[in-house]
Amino acid sequence: MNKFTKIMAAVLATAAITVSAGSHSVSATGNETCKDSQFLNDMGVCPDRWGVSYALFHWGKVSGITDESWAKMCVRSVTRCSGNNNYFINGKEVTRAEAYEYVAKKLDRPYNRDAYFITVPKRTHTVKQRG
């Protein structure tokens, strides 16, 4: 990975932006598919792990292999470039966290949830009352 790619990967990983390449756009804060590939790779199910900058230019490969890896664990996933993937176990839609728990329990392996879930702090607004 060259210096420019490393810098762009760092920027994309920390910024709340969406970048586009051709017909695909990948949300830097919502690209669950990249984190899913990392989780599944750590669990020994996915052959590789990808970051947002790679997924931006190789979406078909990243999406396809990640979906196949979920399927190995009997989880059907619907991956989206913009994030907000859908997960199904036994035909029932489940949350992303439930899908992770299912795989970890099935493999009897612990995992660090914080490593795979991006938490964006909520903004709070103070509203002054007029009066």
VMD Tcl script that builds the backbone (N, CA, C; Angstrom):
set m [mol new atoms 393]
animate dup $m
set s [atomselect $m all]
$s set {name element resname resid chain x y z} {
  {N N MET 1 A 0.855 -1.170 0.000}
  {CA C MET 1 A 0.000 0.000 0.000}
  {C C MET 1 A 0.904 1.237 0.000}
  {N N ASN 2 A 0.693 2.143 -0.960}
  {CA C ASN 2 A 1.539 3.327 -1.013}
  {C C ASN 2 A 1.073 4.380 -0.002}
  {N N LYS 3 A 1.863 5.417 0.151}
  {CA C LYS 3 A 1.592 6.437 1.161}
  {C C LYS 3 A 0.241 7.119 0.939}
  {N N PHE 4 A -0.100 7.445 -0.306}
  {CA C PHE 4 A -1.372 8.084 -0.623}
  {C C PHE 4 A -2.543 7.191 -0.216}
  {N N THR 5 A -2.456 5.908 -0.526}
  {CA C THR 5 A -3.529 4.977 -0.197}
  {C C THR 5 A -3.699 4.873 1.309}
  {N N LYS 6 A -2.587 4.842 2.058}
  {CA C LYS 6 A -2.660 4.784 3.517}
  {C C LYS 6 A -3.330 6.027 4.081}
  {N N ILE 7 A -2.973 7.180 3.542}
  {CA C ILE 7 A -3.567 8.442 4.008}
  {C C ILE 7 A -5.058 8.461 3.703}
  {N N MET 8 A -5.421 8.075 2.481}
  {CA C MET 8 A -6.843 8.062 2.101}
  {C C MET 8 A -7.624 7.063 2.949}
  {N N ALA 9 A -7.052 5.919 3.242}
  {CA C ALA 9 A -7.719 4.930 4.080}
  {C C ALA 9 A -7.967 5.492 5.468}
  {N N ALA 10 A -6.988 6.209 6.009}
  {CA C ALA 10 A -7.146 6.814 7.325}
  {C C ALA 10 A -8.223 7.890 7.314}
  {N N VAL 11 A -8.229 8.711 6.272}
  {CA C VAL 11 A -9.245 9.757 6.151}
  {C C VAL 11 A -10.631 9.146 6.030}
  {N N LEU 12 A -10.778 8.153 5.169}
  {CA C LEU 12 A -12.078 7.520 4.964}
  {C C LEU 12 A -12.566 6.803 6.217}
  {N N ALA 13 A -11.645 6.244 6.970}
  {CA C ALA 13 A -12.032 5.501 8.163}
  {C C ALA 13 A -12.505 6.415 9.286}
  {N N THR 14 A -12.082 7.670 9.270}
  {CA C THR 14 A -12.439 8.558 10.368}
  {C C THR 14 A -13.438 9.641 9.993}
  {N N ALA 15 A -13.642 9.890 8.737}
  {CA C ALA 15 A -14.521 10.981 8.316}
  {C C ALA 15 A -15.939 10.487 8.074}
  {N N ALA 16 A -16.885 11.345 8.321}
  {CA C ALA 16 A -18.291 11.023 8.054}
  {C C ALA 16 A -18.642 11.524 6.660}
  {N N ILE 17 A -18.111 10.840 5.655}
  {CA C ILE 17 A -18.324 11.263 4.280}
  {C C ILE 17 A -18.717 10.073 3.421}
  {N N THR 18 A -19.227 10.350 2.274}
  {CA C THR 18 A -19.487 9.311 1.291}
  {C C THR 18 A -18.661 9.639 0.070}
  {N N VAL 19 A -17.948 8.637 -0.441}
  {CA C VAL 19 A -17.133 8.838 -1.627}
  {C C VAL 19 A -17.727 8.020 -2.759}
  {N N SER 20 A -17.490 8.451 -3.986}
  {CA C SER 20 A -18.070 7.775 -5.139}
  {C C SER 20 A -17.008 7.416 -6.152}
  {N N ALA 21 A -17.241 6.292 -6.830}
  {CA C ALA 21 A -16.377 5.872 -7.939}
  {C C ALA 21 A -17.280 5.196 -8.945}
  {N N GLY 22 A -17.469 5.823 -10.059}
  {CA C GLY 22 A -18.354 5.247 -11.069}
  {C C GLY 22 A -19.768 5.147 -10.546}
  {N N SER 23 A -20.333 3.945 -10.620}
  {CA C SER 23 A -21.720 3.779 -10.192}
  {C C SER 23 A -21.833 3.383 -8.726}
  {N N HIS 24 A -20.716 3.279 -8.003}
  {CA C HIS 24 A -20.749 2.861 -6.603}
  {C C HIS 24 A -20.373 4.005 -5.692}
  {N N SER 25 A -20.994 4.057 -4.546}
  {CA C SER 25 A -20.555 4.970 -3.498}
  {C C SER 25 A -20.481 4.172 -2.212}
  {N N VAL 26 A -19.510 4.488 -1.401}
  {CA C VAL 26 A -19.314 3.764 -0.148}
  {C C VAL 26 A -19.285 4.769 0.976}
  {N N SER 27 A -20.140 4.574 1.951}
  {CA C SER 27 A -20.195 5.467 3.092}
  {C C SER 27 A -19.072 5.113 4.051}
  {N N ALA 28 A -18.287 6.117 4.427}
  {CA C ALA 28 A -17.153 5.861 5.312}
  {C C ALA 28 A -17.612 5.497 6.715}
  {N N THR 29 A -18.727 6.002 7.165}
  {CA C THR 29 A -19.177 5.669 8.510}
  {C C THR 29 A -20.135 4.504 8.506}
  {N N GLY 30 A -20.730 4.185 7.379}
  {CA C GLY 30 A -21.740 3.144 7.357}
  {C C GLY 30 A -21.364 1.909 6.584}
  {N N ASN 31 A -20.120 1.780 6.161}
  {CA C ASN 31 A -19.807 0.606 5.365}
  {C C ASN 31 A -19.633 -0.612 6.247}
  {N N GLU 32 A -20.766 -1.208 6.550}
  {CA C GLU 32 A -20.782 -2.392 7.397}
  {C C GLU 32 A -20.105 -3.575 6.723}
  {N N THR 33 A -20.137 -3.615 5.414}
  {CA C THR 33 A -19.584 -4.752 4.691}
  {C C THR 33 A -18.088 -4.904 4.954}
  {N N CYS 34 A -17.352 -3.818 5.007}
  {CA C CYS 34 A -15.917 -3.905 5.289}
  {C C CYS 34 A -15.674 -4.442 6.690}
  {N N LYS 35 A -16.407 -3.941 7.655}
  {CA C LYS 35 A -16.273 -4.437 9.028}
  {C C LYS 35 A -16.729 -5.888 9.116}
  {N N ASP 36 A -17.771 -6.239 8.350}
  {CA C ASP 36 A -18.226 -7.631 8.321}
  {C C ASP 36 A -17.114 -8.538 7.802}
  {N N SER 37 A -16.416 -8.103 6.747}
  {CA C SER 37 A -15.333 -8.926 6.194}
  {C C SER 37 A -14.225 -9.095 7.225}
  {N N GLN 38 A -13.969 -8.055 7.985}
  {CA C GLN 38 A -12.935 -8.129 9.019}
  {C C GLN 38 A -13.355 -9.088 10.138}
  {N N PHE 39 A -14.614 -8.986 10.564}
  {CA C PHE 39 A -15.140 -9.889 11.597}
  {C C PHE 39 A -15.093 -11.340 11.121}
  {N N LEU 40 A -15.616 -11.577 9.930}
  {CA C LEU 40 A -15.662 -12.941 9.400}
  {C C LEU 40 A -14.260 -13.503 9.157}
  {N N ASN 41 A -13.316 -12.643 8.782}
  {CA C ASN 41 A -11.930 -13.072 8.621}
  {C C ASN 41 A -11.342 -13.456 9.976}
  {N N ASP 42 A -11.598 -12.654 10.999}
  {CA C ASP 42 A -11.113 -12.969 12.343}
  {C C ASP 42 A -11.718 -14.273 12.867}
  {N N MET 43 A -12.938 -14.575 12.437}
  {CA C MET 43 A -13.611 -15.810 12.846}
  {C C MET 43 A -13.137 -17.012 12.025}
  {N N GLY 44 A -12.325 -16.754 10.976}
  {CA C GLY 44 A -11.802 -17.824 10.146}
  {C C GLY 44 A -12.737 -18.252 9.025}
  {N N VAL 45 A -13.710 -17.408 8.695}
  {CA C VAL 45 A -14.716 -17.761 7.691}
  {C C VAL 45 A -14.471 -17.058 6.362}
  {N N CYS 46 A -14.030 -15.824 6.394}
  {CA C CYS 46 A -13.795 -15.035 5.180}
  {C C CYS 46 A -12.306 -15.089 4.831}
  {N N PRO 47 A -11.968 -15.310 3.566}
  {CA C PRO 47 A -10.562 -15.459 3.196}
  {C C PRO 47 A -9.750 -14.172 3.245}
  {N N ASP 48 A -10.411 -13.027 3.328}
  {CA C ASP 48 A -9.686 -11.760 3.330}
  {C C ASP 48 A -10.483 -10.735 4.114}
  {N N ARG 49 A -9.912 -9.570 4.299}
  {CA C ARG 49 A -10.570 -8.454 4.985}
  {C C ARG 49 A -10.255 -7.181 4.211}
  {N N TRP 50 A -11.236 -6.294 4.119}
  {CA C TRP 50 A -11.053 -5.108 3.291}
  {C C TRP 50 A -11.439 -3.844 4.041}
  {N N GLY 51 A -10.829 -2.750 3.612}
  {CA C GLY 51 A -11.169 -1.437 4.118}
  {C C GLY 51 A -12.028 -0.696 3.110}
  {N N VAL 52 A -12.487 0.477 3.505}
  {CA C VAL 52 A -13.403 1.260 2.679}
  {C C VAL 52 A -12.783 1.657 1.351}
  {N N SER 53 A -11.512 2.065 1.365}
  {CA C SER 53 A -10.905 2.527 0.111}
  {C C SER 53 A -10.807 1.391 -0.911}
  {N N TYR 54 A -10.506 0.181 -0.473}
  {CA C TYR 54 A -10.447 -0.952 -1.397}
  {C C TYR 54 A -11.851 -1.288 -1.897}
  {N N ALA 55 A -12.810 -1.312 -0.987}
  {CA C ALA 55 A -14.198 -1.649 -1.361}
  {C C ALA 55 A -14.760 -0.660 -2.374}
  {N N LEU 56 A -14.336 0.572 -2.280}
  {CA C LEU 56 A -14.816 1.597 -3.202}
  {C C LEU 56 A -14.548 1.204 -4.651}
  {N N PHE 57 A -13.386 0.641 -4.913}
  {CA C PHE 57 A -13.005 0.317 -6.282}
  {C C PHE 57 A -13.200 -1.156 -6.651}
  {N N HIS 58 A -13.550 -1.988 -5.665}
  {CA C HIS 58 A -13.724 -3.420 -5.906}
  {C C HIS 58 A -15.003 -3.927 -5.241}
  {N N TRP 59 A -16.082 -3.132 -5.320}
  {CA C TRP 59 A -17.302 -3.442 -4.589}
  {C C TRP 59 A -17.851 -4.834 -4.911}
  {N N GLY 60 A -17.886 -5.219 -6.161}
  {CA C GLY 60 A -18.442 -6.518 -6.543}
  {C C GLY 60 A -17.719 -7.671 -5.859}
  {N N LYS 61 A -16.405 -7.608 -5.831}
  {CA C LYS 61 A -15.602 -8.654 -5.189}
  {C C LYS 61 A -15.843 -8.666 -3.684}
  {N N VAL 62 A -15.736 -7.508 -3.048}
  {CA C VAL 62 A -15.894 -7.405 -1.591}
  {C C VAL 62 A -17.285 -7.861 -1.166}
  {N N SER 63 A -18.297 -7.369 -1.841}
  {CA C SER 63 A -19.677 -7.717 -1.519}
  {C C SER 63 A -19.928 -9.212 -1.712}
  {N N GLY 64 A -19.500 -9.739 -2.845}
  {CA C GLY 64 A -19.740 -11.141 -3.158}
  {C C GLY 64 A -19.073 -12.096 -2.187}
  {N N ILE 65 A -17.803 -11.861 -1.888}
  {CA C ILE 65 A -17.079 -12.752 -0.980}
  {C C ILE 65 A -17.610 -12.629 0.442}
  {N N THR 66 A -17.973 -11.409 0.844}
  {CA C THR 66 A -18.526 -11.228 2.188}
  {C C THR 66 A -19.874 -11.937 2.314}
  {N N ASP 67 A -20.730 -11.803 1.304}
  {CA C ASP 67 A -22.013 -12.512 1.313}
  {C C ASP 67 A -21.808 -14.028 1.359}
  {N N GLU 68 A -20.857 -14.527 0.577}
  {CA C GLU 68 A -20.556 -15.968 0.577}
  {C C GLU 68 A -20.066 -16.427 1.949}
  {N N SER 69 A -19.290 -15.587 2.603}
  {CA C SER 69 A -18.759 -15.939 3.927}
  {C C SER 69 A -19.877 -15.995 4.965}
  {N N TRP 70 A -20.803 -15.047 4.901}
  {CA C TRP 70 A -21.969 -15.108 5.793}
  {C C TRP 70 A -22.754 -16.386 5.529}
  {N N ALA 71 A -22.921 -16.738 4.259}
  {CA C ALA 71 A -23.701 -17.922 3.891}
  {C C ALA 71 A -23.080 -19.200 4.456}
  {N N LYS 72 A -21.758 -19.249 4.557}
  {CA C LYS 72 A -21.090 -20.410 5.162}
  {C C LYS 72 A -21.548 -20.624 6.599}
  {N N MET 73 A -21.984 -19.541 7.236}
  {CA C MET 73 A -22.428 -19.614 8.627}
  {C C MET 73 A -23.956 -19.643 8.730}
  {N N CYS 74 A -24.623 -19.884 7.601}
  {CA C CYS 74 A -26.098 -19.956 7.535}
  {C C CYS 74 A -26.763 -18.615 7.846}
  {N N VAL 75 A -26.078 -17.550 7.486}
  {CA C VAL 75 A -26.638 -16.201 7.603}
  {C C VAL 75 A -26.728 -15.643 6.191}
  {N N ARG 76 A -27.902 -15.177 5.813}
  {CA C ARG 76 A -28.053 -14.527 4.504}
  {C C ARG 76 A -27.887 -13.038 4.724}
  {N N SER 77 A -27.005 -12.443 3.961}
  {CA C SER 77 A -26.810 -11.000 4.085}
  {C C SER 77 A -27.119 -10.324 2.759}
  {N N VAL 78 A -27.634 -9.128 2.867}
  {CA C VAL 78 A -27.867 -8.274 1.703}
  {C C VAL 78 A -26.970 -7.062 1.927}
  {N N THR 79 A -25.840 -7.037 1.202}
  {CA C THR 79 A -24.879 -5.958 1.410}
  {C C THR 79 A -25.197 -4.777 0.514}
  {N N ARG 80 A -24.933 -3.604 1.046}
  {CA C ARG 80 A -25.177 -2.360 0.310}
  {C C ARG 80 A -23.936 -1.472 0.411}
  {N N CYS 81 A -23.617 -0.817 -0.683}
  {CA C CYS 81 A -22.465 0.104 -0.692}
  {C C CYS 81 A -22.603 1.189 0.365}
  {N N SER 82 A -23.812 1.608 0.597}
  {CA C SER 82 A -24.039 2.716 1.521}
  {C C SER 82 A -24.151 2.264 2.968}
  {N N GLY 83 A -23.941 0.988 3.224}
  {CA C GLY 83 A -24.104 0.476 4.582}
  {C C GLY 83 A -25.528 0.009 4.785}
  {N N ASN 84 A -25.946 -0.088 6.028}
  {CA C ASN 84 A -27.297 -0.531 6.358}
  {C C ASN 84 A -27.634 -1.867 5.714}
  {N N ASN 85 A -26.749 -2.832 5.874}
  {CA C ASN 85 A -26.975 -4.168 5.352}
  {C C ASN 85 A -28.137 -4.835 6.084}
  {N N ASN 86 A -28.694 -5.865 5.460}
  {CA C ASN 86 A -29.741 -6.666 6.087}
  {C C ASN 86 A -29.192 -8.063 6.326}
  {N N TYR 87 A -29.632 -8.676 7.430}
  {CA C TYR 87 A -29.158 -9.994 7.811}
  {C C TYR 87 A -30.367 -10.873 8.129}
  {N N PHE 88 A -30.292 -12.158 7.716}
  {CA C PHE 88 A -31.394 -13.090 7.921}
  {C C PHE 88 A -30.845 -14.413 8.430}
  {N N ILE 89 A -31.491 -14.944 9.460}
  {CA C ILE 89 A -31.154 -16.261 9.993}
  {C C ILE 89 A -32.437 -17.070 9.999}
  {N N ASN 90 A -32.405 -18.219 9.336}
  {CA C ASN 90 A -33.605 -19.075 9.202}
  {C C ASN 90 A -34.796 -18.299 8.637}
  {N N GLY 91 A -34.529 -17.396 7.695}
  {CA C GLY 91 A -35.584 -16.630 7.041}
  {C C GLY 91 A -36.085 -15.440 7.827}
  {N N LYS 92 A -35.616 -15.264 9.052}
  {CA C LYS 92 A -36.054 -14.145 9.901}
  {C C LYS 92 A -34.997 -13.044 9.881}
  {N N GLU 93 A -35.441 -11.816 9.639}
  {CA C GLU 93 A -34.493 -10.699 9.657}
  {C C GLU 93 A -34.025 -10.453 11.081}
  {N N VAL 94 A -32.712 -10.287 11.223}
  {CA C VAL 94 A -32.102 -10.027 12.529}
  {C C VAL 94 A -31.226 -8.785 12.419}
  {N N THR 95 A -30.834 -8.260 13.544}
  {CA C THR 95 A -29.938 -7.103 13.543}
  {C C THR 95 A -28.528 -7.566 13.225}
  {N N ARG 96 A -27.705 -6.635 12.901}
  {CA C ARG 96 A -26.303 -6.935 12.626}
  {C C ARG 96 A -25.636 -7.529 13.861}
  {N N ALA 97 A -25.927 -6.965 15.020}
  {CA C ALA 97 A -25.359 -7.473 16.274}
  {C C ALA 97 A -25.803 -8.917 16.522}
  {N N GLU 98 A -27.053 -9.231 16.229}
  {CA C GLU 98 A -27.546 -10.600 16.404}
  {C C GLU 98 A -26.843 -11.561 15.446}
  {N N ALA 99 A -26.573 -11.117 14.238}
  {CA C ALA 99 A -25.853 -11.956 13.272}
  {C C ALA 99 A -24.436 -12.238 13.776}
  {N N TYR 100 A -23.779 -11.227 14.323}
  {CA C TYR 100 A -22.430 -11.410 14.866}
  {C C TYR 100 A -22.467 -12.392 16.036}
  {N N GLU 101 A -23.418 -12.208 16.930}
  {CA C GLU 101 A -23.550 -13.102 18.088}
  {C C GLU 101 A -23.787 -14.536 17.636}
  {N N TYR 102 A -24.628 -14.707 16.636}
  {CA C TYR 102 A -24.953 -16.029 16.108}
  {C C TYR 102 A -23.698 -16.737 15.610}
  {N N VAL 103 A -22.892 -16.025 14.828}
  {CA C VAL 103 A -21.665 -16.607 14.282}
  {C C VAL 103 A -20.670 -16.915 15.402}
  {N N ALA 104 A -20.486 -15.973 16.316}
  {CA C ALA 104 A -19.529 -16.178 17.412}
  {C C ALA 104 A -19.932 -17.385 18.265}
  {N N LYS 105 A -21.228 -17.513 18.547}
  {CA C LYS 105 A -21.697 -18.655 19.345}
  {C C LYS 105 A -21.561 -19.957 18.558}
  {N N LYS 106 A -21.889 -19.907 17.283}
  {CA C LYS 106 A -21.807 -21.103 16.444}
  {C C LYS 106 A -20.372 -21.628 16.386}
  {N N LEU 107 A -19.412 -20.719 16.345}
  {CA C LEU 107 A -18.001 -21.091 16.292}
  {C C LEU 107 A -17.373 -21.201 17.681}
  {N N ASP 108 A -18.160 -20.847 18.705}
  {CA C ASP 108 A -17.680 -20.847 20.095}
  {C C ASP 108 A -16.402 -20.015 20.237}
  {N N ARG 109 A -16.489 -18.785 19.681}
  {CA C ARG 109 A -15.347 -17.877 19.722}
  {C C ARG 109 A -15.791 -16.519 20.227}
  {N N PRO 110 A -15.023 -15.927 21.135}
  {CA C PRO 110 A -15.349 -14.572 21.596}
  {C C PRO 110 A -14.945 -13.541 20.543}
  {N N TYR 111 A -15.522 -12.366 20.635}
  {CA C TYR 111 A -15.117 -11.269 19.749}
  {C C TYR 111 A -15.315 -9.955 20.470}
  {N N ASN 112 A -14.586 -8.953 20.023}
  {CA C ASN 112 A -14.677 -7.608 20.585}
  {C C ASN 112 A -15.608 -6.785 19.712}
  {N N ARG 113 A -16.823 -6.582 20.158}
  {CA C ARG 113 A -17.826 -5.866 19.381}
  {C C ARG 113 A -17.337 -4.482 18.936}
  {N N ASP 114 A -16.618 -3.794 19.783}
  {CA C ASP 114 A -16.160 -2.437 19.461}
  {C C ASP 114 A -15.221 -2.401 18.261}
  {N N ALA 115 A -14.593 -3.522 17.951}
  {CA C ALA 115 A -13.671 -3.564 16.813}
  {C C ALA 115 A -14.411 -3.543 15.477}
  {N N TYR 116 A -15.708 -3.882 15.485}
  {CA C TYR 116 A -16.447 -4.028 14.233}
  {C C TYR 116 A -17.628 -3.069 14.083}
  {N N PHE 117 A -18.010 -2.426 15.153}
  {CA C PHE 117 A -19.141 -1.503 15.103}
  {C C PHE 117 A -18.624 -0.093 15.268}
  {N N ILE 118 A -18.907 0.747 14.286}
  {CA C ILE 118 A -18.478 2.141 14.331}
  {C C ILE 118 A -19.537 2.927 15.085}
  {N N THR 119 A -19.116 3.584 16.138}
  {CA C THR 119 A -20.042 4.380 16.932}
  {C C THR 119 A -19.828 5.849 16.615}
  {N N VAL 120 A -20.862 6.473 16.130}
  {CA C VAL 120 A -20.806 7.902 15.837}
  {C C VAL 120 A -21.497 8.617 16.989}
  {N N PRO 121 A -20.789 9.499 17.692}
  {CA C PRO 121 A -21.409 10.172 18.832}
  {C C PRO 121 A -22.626 10.990 18.404}
  {N N LYS 122 A -23.647 10.928 19.238}
  {CA C LYS 122 A -24.848 11.707 18.954}
  {C C LYS 122 A -24.583 13.162 19.298}
  {N N ARG 123 A -25.107 14.023 18.461}
  {CA C ARG 123 A -24.981 15.448 18.737}
  {C C ARG 123 A -26.142 15.875 19.609}
  {N N THR 124 A -25.835 16.693 20.551}
  {CA C THR 124 A -26.894 17.220 21.399}
  {C C THR 124 A -27.049 18.701 21.102}
  {N N HIS 125 A -28.260 19.143 21.104}
  {CA C HIS 125 A -28.560 20.543 20.826}
  {C C HIS 125 A -29.246 21.156 22.038}
  {N N THR 126 A -28.842 22.322 22.393}
  {CA C THR 126 A -29.488 23.032 23.472}
  {C C THR 126 A -30.425 24.059 22.852}
  {N N VAL 127 A -31.664 23.981 23.260}
  {CA C VAL 127 A -32.669 24.916 22.737}
  {C C VAL 127 A -33.063 25.855 23.882}
  {N N LYS 128 A -32.858 27.124 23.640}
  {CA C LYS 128 A -33.223 28.115 24.654}
  {C C LYS 128 A -34.667 28.526 24.438}
  {N N GLN 129 A -35.377 28.546 25.505}
  {CA C GLN 129 A -36.771 28.979 25.394}
  {C C GLN 129 A -36.837 30.491 25.411}
  {N N ARG 130 A -37.733 30.992 24.577}
  {CA C ARG 130 A -37.939 32.437 24.553}
  {C C ARG 130 A -38.974 32.774 25.612}
  {N N GLY 131 A -38.789 33.834 26.216}
  {CA C GLY 131 A -39.845 34.158 27.154}
  {C C GLY 131 A -39.518 35.227 28.015}
}
mol reanalyze $m
mol bondsrecalc $m
mol representation Tube
mol addrep $m
